[in-house]
C-alpha cells in the first residue's frame, strides 16, 4: 500500500454515503475520489463497494475492511494528537458516560474546576445507569460502580463508596443526633428505593463486632439518589449516602455527618475506557482529574482524622516499647 490517502478517501466515502459528498469534504473532484477507491480495490484484489446511480453500499469485504481502516485511522489520529498535546494543552470533544447519581452529585458540582484547568476540552456528559459498548457508541470513557463484568475495557479503580449517615443542621437542632444504631428507630429516615425493583436500600454499618446490615423503616422512600440528598438538606430526615455524593452538601454546611464511628465501606467506583495503544491527551487529563476528585471526596475527613490519630498512637506505642 503506497500511503494512507486512498484508505482515508474510502473511509470518507463510506461515512458520507456518496462520492460527491466525500469529494466536497476532501476538496477533490468526484472522479478523483472514484479513481482513488478503484485504485484501492485493484491493490487489494477485492471489491469494496456496490455502486449504482441511486445508492452506495459496502460489500462483505468492504465492511470488514472499513471497520479495520477506521480503527487504524483513529489510532493514527490519537498518536498524532498525543505527540502534539504532550507539548500543549488538551483540546477537543470528550465523551464521558457516568452513573446518574455520580454524575449529578459528584461530577457536575466540580466541573467548574475541570473547565478552569482544561478550558479547551468540550465535555459531553451522558447520565446512564446501564452499561453499554463504549466503542460502539463512540464514548471515550465511563464512570461505573459496583463489580464489573468481564470485558475488553481497561478499568481503573477510583476508590470505594464510604457510606455516611447525614442530616441537616436544622433536623439535628430539632430532633438531636442519634448515637447508636438502636437510636435510629426514634428518628425519621429517608431511604433510596431501587427504581428497577422497588426494593429499599439496606443500610450498612461497620462496628467493632463486624458489619451490620439493617432494613430501615423509612419515613420517606425516593427512587432518585440526588432527590434523597435534597430531601435531607430540606430537613426531612436522616439518610445514609456515599460520602462522595454528599460531599458538596457537606462542604456547604447543608448536611452534617452523624455516628462517625459506623461509617461503612461500600461498592467500588471505576473509570473504564477502551483498550488503545495511544490514549488521547484529553482522556488522560480527565482520568487524572476524576481520580484526584474521588481521592478528595470519597473518604470523610472525620475518618481520615481518626486514622491519622490511630497511626500516631500506634507509633507512640512502638517508640515507648523500644525505649
C-alpha positions as CSV (number, residue, x, y, z in Angstrom):
1,X,0.0,0.0,0.0
2,X,1.7,3.2,-1.2
3,X,0.1,5.5,1.5
4,X,-3.0,6.2,3.6
5,X,-4.6,8.7,1.1
6,X,-6.7,6.1,-0.7
7,X,-7.7,4.5,2.6
8,X,-8.8,7.8,4.0
9,X,-10.7,8.6,0.8
10,X,-12.5,5.2,1.0
11,X,-13.5,5.8,4.7
12,X,-14.8,9.3,3.9
13,X,-16.9,7.9,1.0
14,X,-18.5,5.3,3.3
15,X,-19.2,7.9,6.0
16,X,-20.5,10.5,3.6
17,X,-22.6,7.8,1.8
18,X,-21.7,9.3,-1.7
19,X,-18.7,10.0,-3.9
20,X,-19.9,13.6,-4.5
21,X,-20.3,14.4,-0.7
22,X,-16.9,12.9,0.0
23,X,-15.3,14.9,-2.8
24,X,-16.7,18.1,-1.4
25,X,-15.4,17.3,2.1
26,X,-12.0,16.3,0.8
27,X,-11.6,19.2,-1.7
28,X,-11.4,16.7,-4.6
29,X,-13.4,16.0,-7.8
30,X,-15.9,13.1,-7.7
31,X,-14.0,11.4,-10.5
32,X,-10.8,11.8,-8.4
33,X,-12.5,10.1,-5.4
34,X,-13.8,7.3,-7.6
35,X,-10.4,6.7,-9.1
36,X,-8.8,6.6,-5.6
37,X,-11.3,3.9,-4.4
38,X,-10.9,1.9,-7.7
39,X,-7.1,2.0,-7.3
40,X,-7.5,0.7,-3.7
41,X,-9.8,-2.1,-4.9
42,X,-7.2,-3.0,-7.5
43,X,-4.4,-3.1,-4.9
44,X,-6.5,-5.3,-2.6
45,X,-7.8,-7.5,-5.3
46,X,-11.3,-7.2,-3.8
47,X,-14.5,-5.2,-4.5
48,X,-15.3,-2.9,-1.6
49,X,-18.4,-1.1,-2.8
50,X,-21.5,-1.8,-4.8
51,X,-22.2,1.3,-6.9
52,X,-25.4,2.4,-8.6
53,X,-26.8,5.8,-9.7
54,X,-29.0,5.9,-6.6
55,X,-27.2,4.0,-3.9
56,X,-23.8,3.1,-2.5
57,X,-23.3,0.1,-0.1
58,X,-20.4,-2.0,1.2
59,X,-19.6,-5.5,0.1
60,X,-18.9,-8.0,2.8
61,X,-15.1,-7.5,2.1
62,X,-15.7,-3.7,2.1
63,X,-17.5,-3.8,5.5
64,X,-14.6,-5.8,7.1
65,X,-12.0,-3.5,5.6
66,X,-13.9,-0.4,6.5
67,X,-14.1,-1.4,10.2
68,X,-10.4,-2.1,10.4
69,X,-9.5,1.1,8.5
70,X,-11.5,3.2,11.0
71,X,-9.5,1.7,13.8
72,X,-6.2,2.3,12.1
73,X,-7.0,5.9,11.2
74,X,-8.3,6.5,14.8
75,X,-5.1,5.1,16.2
76,X,-3.1,7.3,13.8
77,X,-5.1,10.4,14.8
78,X,-4.6,9.6,18.5
79,X,-0.9,9.0,18.2
80,X,-0.6,12.3,16.3
81,X,-2.7,14.1,19.0
82,X,-0.7,12.5,21.8
83,X,2.6,13.7,20.3
84,X,1.2,17.2,19.7
85,X,-0.5,17.7,23.0
86,X,2.4,16.4,25.0
87,X,3.7,19.9,24.4
88,X,0.4,21.8,24.6
89,X,-3.0,21.8,26.3
90,X,-5.5,19.0,25.7
91,X,-8.2,20.1,23.3
92,X,-11.3,18.7,21.5
93,X,-14.5,16.8,22.4
94,X,-14.5,14.4,25.3
95,X,-17.5,12.0,25.6
96,X,-18.0,10.6,29.1
97,X,-20.7,8.3,30.4
98,X,-21.4,8.3,34.1
99,X,-23.9,6.7,36.5
100,X,-26.5,9.3,37.0
101,X,-26.1,9.6,40.8
102,X,-22.3,10.1,40.5
103,X,-22.8,12.5,37.6
104,X,-25.3,14.8,39.3
105,X,-23.9,14.7,42.8
106,X,-20.1,14.2,42.4
107,X,-19.1,15.4,38.9
108,X,-21.3,18.3,38.0
109,X,-20.7,20.3,41.2
110,X,-17.0,20.1,40.5
111,X,-16.9,20.6,36.7
112,X,-16.0,24.3,37.0
113,X,-12.7,23.2,38.4
114,X,-12.2,20.8,35.4
115,X,-13.1,23.5,32.9
116,X,-10.8,26.0,34.6
117,X,-7.9,23.5,34.3
118,X,-8.7,22.4,30.8
119,X,-10.6,25.2,29.0
120,X,-10.1,23.7,25.5
121,X,-11.8,20.4,26.2
122,X,-15.5,20.3,25.2
123,X,-17.2,17.8,27.6
124,X,-20.2,15.8,26.5
125,X,-21.5,14.0,29.6
126,X,-24.2,11.3,29.4
127,X,-26.0,10.1,32.5
128,X,-26.7,6.4,32.2
129,X,-27.5,3.8,34.8
130,X,-26.9,0.8,32.5
131,X,-23.7,-0.4,30.8
132,X,-23.3,-0.2,27.0
133,X,-20.5,-0.7,24.5
134,X,-18.3,2.4,24.6
135,X,-16.6,1.6,21.3
136,X,-19.9,1.1,19.5
137,X,-21.5,4.3,20.9
138,X,-18.3,6.4,20.5
139,X,-17.6,7.2,24.2
140,X,-14.1,7.9,25.4
141,X,-14.6,6.6,29.0
142,X,-17.2,5.8,31.6
143,X,-17.6,6.0,35.4
144,X,-19.2,2.9,36.8
145,X,-20.0,1.5,40.2
146,X,-20.1,-2.0,41.7
147,X,-18.4,-5.1,40.5
148,X,-17.6,-5.1,36.8
149,X,-18.4,-7.8,34.3
150,X,-15.5,-9.3,32.2
151,X,-14.9,-7.1,29.2
152,X,-12.2,-5.8,26.9
153,X,-12.2,-2.4,28.6
154,X,-9.4,-1.2,30.8
155,X,-10.7,-0.5,34.4
156,X,-9.0,1.8,36.9
157,X,-10.4,1.8,40.5
158,X,-11.1,5.3,41.7
159,X,-11.9,4.2,45.2
160,X,-14.9,3.0,47.3
161,X,-18.1,4.5,48.4
162,X,-17.8,5.2,52.1
163,X,-21.4,5.3,53.4
164,X,-22.2,8.0,55.9
165,X,-25.2,9.0,57.9
166,X,-26.2,12.6,57.3
167,X,-28.8,15.1,58.4
168,X,-29.3,18.8,58.0
169,X,-28.3,21.2,60.9
170,X,-32.0,22.1,61.2
171,X,-33.1,18.5,61.6
172,X,-30.4,17.8,64.2
173,X,-31.3,21.0,66.1
174,X,-35.0,19.9,66.3
175,X,-34.5,16.2,66.9
176,X,-31.0,15.7,68.2
177,X,-28.4,13.3,66.7
178,X,-28.6,9.5,67.0
179,X,-25.7,8.0,68.9
180,X,-26.3,4.3,68.1
181,X,-28.0,2.1,65.6
182,X,-30.7,1.5,68.2
183,X,-31.3,5.3,68.4
184,X,-32.2,5.4,64.7
185,X,-35.5,3.8,65.4
186,X,-36.6,7.0,67.1
187,X,-35.7,9.2,64.1
188,X,-37.2,9.9,60.7
189,X,-35.3,8.2,58.0
190,X,-35.3,8.9,54.2
191,X,-34.2,6.0,52.1
192,X,-33.4,5.2,48.5
193,X,-35.5,2.7,46.7
194,X,-34.1,0.9,43.6
195,X,-36.2,2.1,40.6
196,X,-35.9,-1.3,38.7
197,X,-37.0,-3.5,41.7
198,X,-38.8,-1.2,44.1
199,X,-36.6,-2.6,46.9
200,X,-35.3,-0.2,49.5
201,X,-31.6,0.2,50.1
202,X,-30.3,-1.8,53.1
203,X,-28.2,0.4,55.3
204,X,-24.7,-0.8,56.2
205,X,-22.7,-0.1,59.4
206,X,-19.1,-1.0,60.3
207,X,-19.0,-1.7,64.1
208,X,-16.3,-3.2,66.4
209,X,-18.1,-6.5,66.2
210,X,-18.3,-6.5,62.4
211,X,-20.6,-5.4,59.6
212,X,-24.2,-4.8,60.4
213,X,-26.9,-4.6,57.7
214,X,-30.2,-3.0,58.6
215,X,-33.6,-2.8,56.9
216,X,-34.7,0.7,57.7
217,X,-38.4,1.5,58.5
218,X,-38.1,4.8,56.5
219,X,-40.5,7.7,56.8
220,X,-39.9,8.5,53.2
221,X,-38.8,6.5,50.1
222,X,-37.4,8.1,47.0
223,X,-36.1,6.4,43.8
224,X,-33.6,9.1,42.9
225,X,-30.3,9.5,44.7
226,X,-29.9,13.2,44.2
227,X,-33.5,13.7,45.5
228,X,-32.7,11.8,48.6
229,X,-29.9,14.2,49.3
230,X,-32.1,17.2,48.6
231,X,-34.8,15.8,51.0
232,X,-32.2,15.6,53.7
233,X,-31.0,19.1,53.0
234,X,-34.6,20.2,53.4
235,X,-34.6,18.8,57.0
236,X,-36.9,15.9,56.3
237,X,-34.8,13.2,57.9
238,X,-31.6,11.2,58.2
239,X,-30.1,9.5,55.2
240,X,-27.3,7.0,54.5
241,X,-25.4,8.0,51.4
242,X,-22.0,7.6,49.8
243,X,-19.7,10.4,51.0
244,X,-18.6,11.4,47.5
245,X,-22.2,12.0,46.6
246,X,-22.9,14.2,49.6
247,X,-19.5,15.9,49.6
248,X,-20.8,19.1,48.0
249,X,-23.7,19.5,50.5
250,X,-21.4,18.6,53.4
251,X,-18.8,21.2,52.3
252,X,-21.5,23.9,52.1
253,X,-22.8,23.0,55.7
254,X,-26.1,21.9,54.3
255,X,-25.6,18.4,55.8
256,X,-23.6,17.1,58.8
257,X,-22.3,13.5,59.4
258,X,-23.6,11.7,62.5
259,X,-22.4,8.4,64.1
260,X,-19.0,8.8,62.5
261,X,-17.8,5.5,64.2
262,X,-20.2,3.4,62.0
263,X,-19.1,4.7,58.5
264,X,-19.0,1.6,56.2
265,X,-17.1,0.8,53.0
266,X,-19.4,0.1,50.1
267,X,-19.2,-0.5,46.4
268,X,-16.1,0.2,44.4
269,X,-16.1,3.0,41.8
270,X,-14.3,2.7,38.5
271,X,-13.3,4.6,35.4
272,X,-13.3,2.4,32.3
273,X,-12.1,3.1,28.8
274,X,-11.4,1.1,25.6
275,X,-8.0,-0.6,25.1
276,X,-6.0,1.7,22.8
277,X,-2.3,1.9,22.1
278,X,-2.4,5.7,22.4
279,X,-4.7,7.3,24.9
280,X,-5.6,10.9,23.8
281,X,-4.4,13.8,25.9
282,X,-7.9,14.9,26.8
283,X,-8.8,11.4,28.1
284,X,-5.6,11.2,30.1
285,X,-6.4,14.7,31.6
286,X,-10.0,13.6,32.6
287,X,-8.8,10.3,34.1
288,X,-6.2,12.2,36.2
289,X,-8.7,14.9,37.3
290,X,-11.5,12.5,38.2
291,X,-9.0,10.3,40.2
292,X,-8.0,13.4,42.2
293,X,-11.6,14.3,42.7
294,X,-12.5,10.9,44.2
295,X,-9.4,10.8,46.3
296,X,-10.6,14.1,47.9
297,X,-14.3,13.3,48.3
298,X,-14.6,9.5,48.8
299,X,-13.3,9.4,52.3
300,X,-14.8,11.6,55.0
301,X,-12.4,13.9,56.8
302,X,-13.5,12.6,60.2
303,X,-12.4,9.1,59.1
304,X,-9.1,10.5,57.8
305,X,-8.5,12.3,61.1
306,X,-9.4,9.2,63.2
307,X,-7.0,7.1,61.1
308,X,-4.1,9.6,61.5
309,X,-4.7,9.7,65.3
310,X,-4.7,5.9,65.4
311,X,-1.4,5.7,63.4
312,X,0.2,8.3,65.7
313,X,-0.9,6.4,68.7
314,X,0.5,3.2,67.3
315,X,3.8,4.8,66.5
316,X,3.9,6.2,70.0
317,X,3.4,2.8,71.5
318,X,6.1,1.3,69.4
319,X,8.6,4.0,70.3
320,X,7.7,3.5,74.0
321,X,8.2,-0.2,73.7
322,X,11.7,0.4,72.2
323,X,12.6,2.9,74.8
